[in-house]
Amino acid sequence: MKFFLLFFSLLFIAGCSTIDVPEHNLVPLNHIDKKTACKEIAQYNDSITQKTNMINSTIFTFKGRSMTALGITKLDGENKNFSVAGFNPMGITLFKIQMEDEKVISSYVIPQFGADNLDKAASMISQDIAHIYFNRKIDLKTASLELDKYKVTINTQVDQNDFEYIFSGQPLKLTTKSMYKNNNKIWSVDYYDYTIVNDRTSNREIPFKLFFKNYKYGYVLEIETKEIK
């Protein structure tokens, strides 16, 4: 916890702010059945963007204090690879990280973290990005599916962890992804503003706004995509 407090004391500017994860604009699913739900979720699996280059703005909020940072991300969700660089509003590089096959292969974190904390900082940042962008496709063969008036809830295991996926809208799209351990929610991601982009071979969709909430440490990341390349 001491490292975590140091991490945010270095990143955050003075000033107070609070962030509440917005409600999703849910619409009735008109008595959708499981067969139709599975078909629409399979279509979602085929439509989401897995490979892209993004420019994002991120608001970090922790204990009422916040900071805005700019991020440049090259994502390959299919192979679980990414490279990312983050900069503060003054243009100072906060971190650069490259992950391949869910392993950090190179990293730079601003030296003010202290030599003993650089690996921990790189690990925390890379894990958050992986939680947000990886494992968005659903293997319906191994999942349990529940329907109600406004959403479809899927419970499954990913890498021996308990995951909950919530789909809503017409057609269905992933709106919330959460991970649990021992029935305790560890983190969640909420996805908004799905936008169609062209990835040279076909039109794909990507959520242009999302909120990542870490329940263990009590911080929120609000990420908005500014540009796709």
Buried (B, 14 or more C-beta within 10 A) or exposed (E): EEEBEBBBEBBBEEEEEEBEBEEBEEEEBEEBEEEBBBBBBBEBBEBBBBBBEBEBBBBBBBEEBBBEBBBBBBBBBEEBBBBBBBBBEEEEEBBBBBBBEBEBEEBBBBEEBEEEBBEBBBBBBBBBBBBBBBBBBBEBEEBEBEBEEEBBBBBBEBEEEBBBBBBBBEBBBBBBBBBBEEEEBBBBBBBBEBEEBEEEEEEBBBBBBBBBBBBEBEBBBBBBBEEBE
